């Protein structure tokens, strides 16, 4: 009789522990899924930013962009055509 009561108590404890384990696992799964979705959104944002930076880089290396930066930031001007001396090789 005592062994049957002990068996029932052990089985009830096992069922409760199993239930708590299932709840914990589902909670952890949901938390990780939310984190995964946030990381995916961040990845997508970074990919868009990367493409914009690549586009900006490709426009900054053009001759017109380099000339515009030289004129505005460095105050450089193209010399007058009459002030240019051409030296012929010997």
C-alpha positions, 0 to 999 in steps of 0.5 A: 500500500505504501509503495503504491502511494509512493509510486503515485507521488513520484508519477505526479511529480514527474508529470508536473516536472514534465509540464514545467519543462514544456512551458519553459521550452516553449517560452525559450523558443518564443524568446529566441524566435523574437530575437531571431526576427529582430536580427533579421530586421537588423540584417535587412537594414544593414544590407540596404545601408550597405547598398546605399554606401556602395552607390555613394562610393561609386558616384564619389569616384567619378571625375565630376565628383572629384572636381567638385570636392577639389573646388569646394573643399580645397578651393582649387581652380583650373588654371587658365589655358594661357598659363599652361606651358607645354614642354616638348621632349628632347 
